[in-house]
Amino acid sequence: MGYKPTEEVLEILAELGPSLIESKEARSLPPACYTSQAFFEFEKEAIYYRNWLCIGRQEMVPNPGDYFTLTLLDDPLIVARGHDGNIHVLSAVCQHRGHLVAEGKGNCSSFRCPLHWWTYGLDGELLSAPEMIRIEPFEILRHDHSLPRLKVEIWNGFIFCHFDPDAPPLAPTLQKLDDEMRNYRMTELVSMPTVDLTDLPWNWKIMIESSLEPYHTNYLHKGPHDFAPSRLATFIEFEDDDGQIMHPTGFTHMDAGFSPDMKAIFPPMPGLTEEQRQRMMIASVPPMLTLGLMPDQVWYNIILPRGPHHIEFRSGLLYPPETIALPDFEERYKLANDSVQLINAQDLEANASLMRGYFAKLSSRGRYAELERTLPQFNRWLAKRYFRYLDELGIRVKLEMPDDEAHRV
């Protein structure tokens, strides 16, 4: 039997109206959107199984045979570069009895299940299955028992996957961000090792919200973020077909950055405009990627959901090859990474507190500030996918709006 939303989920969805408007009447999402197990199960179907998901960078598997693994919701996955140079995203679950065929990362020519030695190619094709010829001709077995493959799209060096093999392409939905990223030569940038944090006790949406809204930076990040104050944040119109939410924040001086002296730690990237050297562009490609374009570096975060109240968080920094070639790169990189992780640590502590607050009986739906305009935009991104999935199921929900006028979505 397929998934069916519970009454609890439908009641939560009916309350979304005030969270979808960009006006003084806008209010934050119902707390149950963050705390409810039933709502998270709904999001798995409406968001994660029906959208493009960012799982890493292409330079994490630079050579044929390179692979790394991750768990996405309930699915252990392998990300591998094949002998043909293409990147594949495969189920790590042996199609015989379910043993994992790979864990961790490394380089290999094939994946062999330790239990019965079923062996798979880097593209997931079944290569051998000892003794199974007595049951089924191997050609039939290979057709039915190769590792399932997810659809893959590489966008600006980021690896995205989709559970639906017929999913429409991702890139056309990201044109605004793609235009902004062009001068950063994203496919040439080199990714440094990620900083991975596990079992963080909050909902995945909180992580995106903390990246997108500039209201808190004057307060939570007072000091290390003063080169990009909230008053210099501006906003970009969001259209319903947009796959990204983004906004720039201006600098108080040219080539600013996260460092003790608030100056960029590395030389500015060649080819950036003067405007790009005097601002930071913050963006998210929900539900798993947030990033920031700086004059000298790009930071990015990948958010892996573990449940309604838990995530895994991977943060990384990207640099052009000429920056990495600097003789003092390692020394400067440590300073850069430490400075970014200081900001992350402040956000992580705040996120944990927010999550505790959402469980409170006295929790309320607060008004959005003018500097939180990106949050109703993110909510609209969510709502489009929530209600599109309900349409697939033939379910209609009446939205409760601030003016008490009934709207149907």
C-alpha positions as CSV (number, residue, x, y, z in Angstrom):
1,M,0.0,0.0,0.0
2,G,1.3,3.5,-0.9
3,Y,1.9,6.4,1.4
4,K,-1.2,8.4,2.4
5,P,-1.0,11.7,4.4
6,T,-2.5,11.5,7.9
7,E,-5.1,13.9,9.2
8,E,-2.4,15.5,11.3
9,V,-0.4,16.3,8.1
10,L,-3.5,17.8,6.3
11,E,-4.3,20.0,9.3
12,I,-0.7,21.3,9.4
13,L,-0.8,22.0,5.6
14,A,-4.1,23.9,6.0
15,E,-2.3,26.3,8.4
16,L,0.4,27.3,6.0
17,G,-1.3,30.3,4.4
18,P,0.2,33.1,6.6
19,S,3.7,31.7,5.9
20,L,3.4,32.1,2.2
21,I,2.9,35.8,1.8
22,E,5.5,38.5,1.6
23,S,3.8,41.2,3.7
24,K,3.5,42.5,7.2
25,E,0.9,39.7,7.9
26,A,3.5,37.0,7.2
27,R,4.1,34.5,10.0
28,S,6.5,31.7,10.5
29,L,5.7,28.0,9.8
30,P,3.6,26.1,12.3
31,P,5.9,24.5,14.9
32,A,4.6,21.1,13.9
33,C,6.3,21.5,10.5
34,Y,9.6,21.0,12.5
35,T,8.5,18.6,15.3
36,S,6.0,16.2,13.8
37,Q,7.2,12.7,12.8
38,A,4.1,12.4,10.5
39,F,4.9,15.6,8.7
40,F,8.5,14.5,8.2
41,E,7.2,11.3,6.6
42,F,5.1,13.4,4.3
43,E,8.2,15.5,3.4
44,K,10.1,12.4,2.5
45,E,7.6,11.7,-0.2
46,A,6.8,15.3,-1.3
47,I,10.3,16.8,-1.1
48,Y,13.1,14.2,-1.0
49,Y,11.7,11.6,-3.3
50,R,10.5,14.1,-5.9
51,N,13.3,16.7,-6.1
52,W,16.9,17.1,-7.0
53,L,19.2,16.4,-4.1
54,C,22.8,17.8,-3.7
55,I,25.1,15.1,-2.4
56,G,28.6,16.4,-3.0
57,R,31.1,17.9,-5.4
58,Q,32.5,16.2,-8.6
59,E,36.1,16.7,-7.4
60,M,35.4,14.3,-4.5
61,V,35.6,11.5,-7.1
62,P,38.3,12.8,-9.5
63,N,39.5,9.5,-11.0
64,P,37.8,6.4,-12.4
65,G,37.1,4.0,-9.6
66,D,36.9,6.7,-6.9
67,Y,33.9,6.5,-4.7
68,F,32.3,7.7,-1.5
69,T,29.2,6.6,0.4
70,L,26.4,8.4,2.2
71,T,23.0,7.6,3.6
72,L,20.1,9.6,2.3
73,L,17.0,9.0,4.5
74,D,16.7,5.2,4.5
75,D,18.9,4.6,1.5
76,P,22.7,3.9,1.7
77,L,24.2,5.2,-1.6
78,I,27.4,5.0,-3.5
79,V,28.7,7.9,-5.5
80,A,31.3,6.5,-8.0
81,R,33.1,7.7,-11.1
82,G,33.0,5.0,-13.8
83,H,35.7,4.0,-16.2
84,D,33.9,6.1,-18.8
85,G,34.5,9.2,-16.6
86,N,30.8,9.6,-15.7
87,I,29.6,9.9,-12.1
88,H,27.0,7.3,-11.0
89,V,24.8,7.3,-7.9
90,L,23.9,3.8,-6.9
91,S,22.1,2.0,-4.2
92,A,24.7,0.4,-1.9
93,V,22.3,-2.5,-1.1
94,C,23.1,-5.9,-2.6
95,Q,20.1,-7.0,-4.7
96,H,20.5,-10.5,-3.4
97,R,19.9,-10.4,0.4
98,G,20.5,-6.7,1.2
99,H,24.0,-6.6,2.6
100,L,25.9,-3.3,1.9
101,V,28.4,-3.7,-0.9
102,A,30.5,-0.6,0.0
103,E,31.0,1.8,3.0
104,G,33.3,4.7,3.5
105,K,35.3,5.9,0.5
106,G,38.2,4.7,-1.7
107,N,39.1,3.5,-5.2
108,C,38.1,0.2,-6.7
109,S,37.3,-1.5,-10.0
110,S,34.0,-3.1,-8.7
111,F,31.9,-3.5,-5.6
112,R,31.7,-7.0,-4.1
113,C,29.2,-8.0,-1.5
114,P,31.1,-9.8,1.3
115,L,28.2,-12.2,2.1
116,H,28.0,-14.2,-1.2
117,W,30.4,-12.3,-3.4
118,W,27.9,-10.9,-5.8
119,T,29.9,-8.3,-7.7
120,Y,28.8,-5.1,-9.4
121,G,30.5,-2.6,-11.8
122,L,31.1,1.0,-11.0
123,D,27.9,1.8,-12.9
124,G,25.9,-0.7,-10.8
125,E,25.7,-3.5,-13.4
126,L,25.8,-7.0,-12.0
127,L,29.0,-8.7,-13.1
128,S,28.9,-12.0,-11.3
129,A,26.6,-14.0,-8.9
130,P,28.3,-17.3,-7.9
131,E,26.2,-20.4,-8.4
132,M,23.0,-18.5,-9.4
133,I,23.2,-19.9,-12.9
134,R,21.4,-22.9,-11.4
135,I,18.4,-20.6,-10.7
136,E,18.3,-18.2,-13.6
137,P,20.3,-17.4,-16.8
138,F,22.8,-14.7,-15.9
139,E,21.6,-12.2,-18.6
140,I,18.1,-12.3,-17.0
141,L,19.6,-12.1,-13.5
142,R,21.8,-9.1,-14.5
143,H,18.8,-7.3,-16.0
144,D,16.7,-7.7,-12.8
145,H,19.4,-7.6,-10.1
146,S,21.8,-4.8,-11.0
147,L,22.2,-2.0,-8.4
148,P,19.4,0.6,-8.8
149,R,20.7,3.9,-10.2
150,L,19.5,7.4,-9.4
151,K,19.3,10.0,-12.1
152,V,22.4,12.3,-11.9
153,E,23.0,15.9,-13.0
154,I,26.2,17.8,-12.5
155,W,25.5,21.5,-12.0
156,N,28.4,24.0,-11.5
157,G,30.5,21.1,-10.1
158,F,27.9,19.9,-7.6
159,I,26.5,16.4,-7.8
160,F,22.7,16.2,-7.7
161,C,20.7,13.0,-7.8
162,H,17.0,12.2,-8.2
163,F,15.0,9.1,-7.3
164,D,12.8,9.6,-10.4
165,P,14.5,8.4,-13.6
166,D,12.2,10.6,-15.6
167,A,12.7,13.8,-13.6
168,P,13.0,17.0,-15.7
169,P,16.4,18.6,-15.6
170,L,17.5,20.8,-12.7
171,A,19.6,23.5,-14.5
172,P,16.7,25.4,-16.1
173,T,15.2,26.1,-12.6
174,L,18.5,27.7,-11.4
175,Q,19.0,30.3,-14.1
176,K,19.2,33.3,-11.7
177,L,21.9,31.6,-9.5
178,D,23.7,30.2,-12.6
179,D,24.1,33.7,-14.0
180,E,25.5,34.9,-10.7
181,M,27.9,32.0,-10.5
182,R,29.4,32.3,-14.0
183,N,32.3,34.6,-13.1
184,Y,33.3,32.2,-10.2
185,R,34.3,29.4,-12.6
186,M,32.6,26.9,-10.4
187,T,33.5,23.8,-12.3
188,E,37.2,24.7,-12.0
189,L,37.1,25.2,-8.2
190,V,38.7,22.7,-5.9
191,S,36.9,21.4,-2.9
192,M,38.7,21.1,0.4
193,P,37.9,18.2,2.8
194,T,34.5,18.7,4.3
195,V,33.9,19.2,8.0
196,D,31.2,16.7,8.9
197,L,29.0,16.9,12.0
198,T,26.5,14.2,12.9
199,D,23.4,13.8,15.0
200,L,22.6,17.5,15.2
201,P,19.3,17.8,17.0
202,W,17.1,20.0,14.8
203,N,14.9,19.9,11.7
204,W,16.5,20.3,8.2
205,K,14.5,23.4,7.4
206,I,16.0,25.3,10.3
207,M,19.4,24.8,8.7
208,I,18.3,26.4,5.5
209,E,16.5,29.3,7.3
210,S,19.6,30.2,9.3
211,S,21.6,30.4,6.1
212,L,19.1,32.5,4.2
213,E,17.9,35.2,6.5
214,P,20.2,38.2,7.1
215,Y,18.2,39.6,10.1
216,H,20.2,37.6,12.7
217,T,23.7,38.5,11.4
218,N,23.9,41.8,13.2
219,Y,23.1,40.1,16.5
220,L,24.0,36.4,16.7
221,H,27.2,37.1,14.6
222,K,28.0,40.5,15.9
223,G,31.7,41.0,15.5
224,P,32.9,38.5,12.9
225,H,30.1,39.4,10.5
226,D,30.3,43.1,10.8
227,F,31.8,43.5,7.4
228,A,28.5,42.4,5.9
229,P,25.9,44.1,8.1
230,S,22.1,43.4,7.8
231,R,21.5,46.9,6.6
232,L,23.3,46.2,3.4
233,A,21.2,43.1,2.6
234,T,18.9,43.3,-0.4
235,F,16.5,40.8,-1.9
236,I,15.7,39.2,-5.2
237,E,12.2,38.6,-6.5
238,F,11.2,34.9,-6.2
239,E,9.1,33.3,-8.9
240,D,7.2,30.0,-8.4
241,D,9.4,28.2,-10.9
242,D,12.6,29.2,-9.3
243,G,14.7,26.3,-7.9
244,Q,16.8,28.6,-5.7
245,I,16.3,31.2,-3.0
246,M,19.0,33.8,-2.9
247,H,19.9,37.3,-1.7
248,P,23.1,39.5,-1.6
249,T,24.5,41.3,1.3
250,G,26.9,44.2,0.7
251,F,30.2,44.8,2.3
252,T,31.4,47.8,4.2
253,H,34.7,47.7,2.1
254,M,36.0,46.0,-1.0
255,D,37.2,42.4,-0.8
256,A,35.9,41.7,2.7
257,G,35.8,38.3,4.3
258,F,35.6,36.1,7.4
259,S,38.9,36.8,9.1
260,P,40.1,38.6,12.2
261,D,40.7,41.8,10.2
262,M,37.5,41.3,8.1
263,K,39.5,41.2,4.9
264,A,39.6,38.4,2.3
265,I,42.3,35.9,3.3
266,F,43.1,35.1,-0.3
267,P,43.4,37.2,-3.5
268,P,40.0,37.9,-5.2
269,M,39.1,35.4,-7.8
270,P,40.0,36.5,-11.3
271,G,37.1,37.7,-13.4
272,L,34.8,38.9,-10.7
273,T,33.0,42.3,-11.2
274,E,33.6,45.1,-8.8
275,E,30.1,44.6,-7.5
276,Q,30.8,40.9,-6.8
277,R,34.0,41.9,-4.9
278,Q,31.9,44.1,-2.6
279,R,29.2,41.7,-1.6
280,M,28.4,38.1,-0.6
281,M,25.7,36.2,-2.4
282,I,23.9,33.7,-0.2
283,A,21.8,31.0,-1.8
284,S,20.1,27.7,-1.2
285,V,19.0,25.0,-3.6
286,P,16.7,23.2,-1.3
287,P,16.4,20.8,0.3
288,M,20.1,19.9,0.8
289,L,22.4,22.7,-0.4
290,T,23.3,26.2,0.9
291,L,26.2,28.2,-0.3
292,G,27.9,31.6,-0.2
293,L,29.8,33.3,-3.0
294,M,32.7,35.4,-1.6
295,P,35.4,37.4,-3.4
296,D,38.1,34.9,-2.6
297,Q,36.2,31.6,-1.8
298,V,32.9,29.8,-2.0
299,W,31.5,28.1,1.1
300,Y,28.9,25.4,0.9
301,N,26.8,23.2,3.2
302,I,25.1,19.9,2.5
303,I,22.2,19.0,4.8
304,L,21.5,15.3,5.2
305,P,18.2,14.6,7.0
306,R,18.1,11.8,9.6
307,G,14.6,12.4,11.0
308,P,12.3,15.3,11.9
309,H,14.7,16.3,14.7
310,H,18.1,15.3,13.4
311,I,20.4,16.1,10.5
312,E,24.0,15.5,9.4
313,F,25.8,18.6,8.3
314,R,28.8,18.8,5.9
315,S,30.5,22.1,5.2
316,G,33.2,22.8,2.7
317,L,35.2,25.5,1.0
318,L,36.1,25.9,-2.7
319,Y,39.1,27.7,-4.2
320,P,40.5,28.3,-7.7
321,P,43.6,26.2,-8.6
322,E,45.8,29.3,-8.5
323,T,44.8,30.0,-4.9
324,I,45.7,26.5,-3.8
325,A,49.1,26.9,-5.6
326,L,50.1,29.8,-3.3
327,P,53.1,28.8,-1.1
328,D,51.4,29.7,2.1
329,F,48.0,28.3,1.2
330,E,47.8,25.8,4.0
331,E,48.5,28.4,6.6
332,R,45.9,30.8,5.2
333,Y,43.4,28.0,4.6
334,K,43.5,27.1,8.3
335,L,42.6,30.7,9.2
336,A,39.8,30.7,6.6
337,N,38.3,27.4,7.7
338,D,38.5,28.4,11.4
339,S,36.8,31.7,10.6
340,V,33.9,30.0,8.7
341,Q,33.5,27.3,11.4
342,L,33.2,30.1,14.1
343,I,30.1,31.4,12.2
344,N,28.9,27.8,11.8
345,A,29.3,27.1,15.5
346,Q,27.2,30.2,16.4
347,D,24.4,29.1,14.0
348,L,24.5,25.5,15.3
349,E,24.0,26.6,18.9
350,A,21.1,28.9,17.8
351,N,19.5,26.1,15.7
352,A,19.5,23.7,18.7
353,S,17.8,26.4,20.8
354,L,15.2,27.0,18.1
355,M,14.4,23.4,17.9
356,R,13.8,23.2,21.7
357,G,11.5,26.2,21.4
358,Y,9.4,24.6,18.8
359,F,8.5,21.8,21.1
360,A,7.2,24.2,23.8
361,K,3.5,24.3,24.5
362,L,3.7,28.1,24.5
363,S,5.5,28.3,21.2
364,S,3.9,30.7,18.7
365,R,4.1,31.7,15.0
366,G,6.1,34.9,15.1
367,R,5.9,37.8,12.6
368,Y,8.6,37.8,9.9
369,A,10.8,40.9,9.9
370,E,11.5,42.8,6.7
371,L,15.0,41.3,6.7
372,E,13.5,37.8,6.6
373,R,11.9,38.1,3.2
374,T,13.8,35.0,2.0
375,L,11.8,32.9,4.5
376,P,8.4,33.3,2.9
377,Q,10.1,32.6,-0.4
378,F,11.5,29.4,1.0
379,N,8.0,28.6,2.3
380,R,6.6,29.1,-1.2
381,W,9.2,26.7,-2.6
382,L,8.1,24.1,0.0
383,A,4.4,24.7,-0.5
384,K,4.5,24.3,-4.2
385,R,6.0,20.8,-3.7
386,Y,3.7,19.9,-0.8
387,F,0.6,20.7,-2.8
388,R,1.8,19.3,-6.1
389,Y,2.2,16.0,-4.3
390,L,-1.3,16.2,-2.8
391,D,-2.6,16.9,-6.3
392,E,-0.9,13.6,-7.4
393,L,-2.9,11.9,-4.7
394,G,-6.1,13.7,-5.6
395,I,-6.2,15.5,-2.2
396,R,-7.4,19.1,-1.8
397,V,-6.6,21.3,1.2
398,K,-8.3,24.6,2.1
399,L,-5.7,27.2,3.2
400,E,-6.5,29.4,6.2
401,M,-5.4,32.9,5.2
402,P,-4.8,36.0,7.4
403,D,-7.8,37.9,5.9
404,D,-10.0,34.9,6.7
405,E,-10.8,34.5,3.0
406,A,-10.7,30.8,2.0
407,H,-8.2,30.0,-0.7
408,R,-7.8,26.6,-2.3
409,V,-4.5,25.3,-3.5
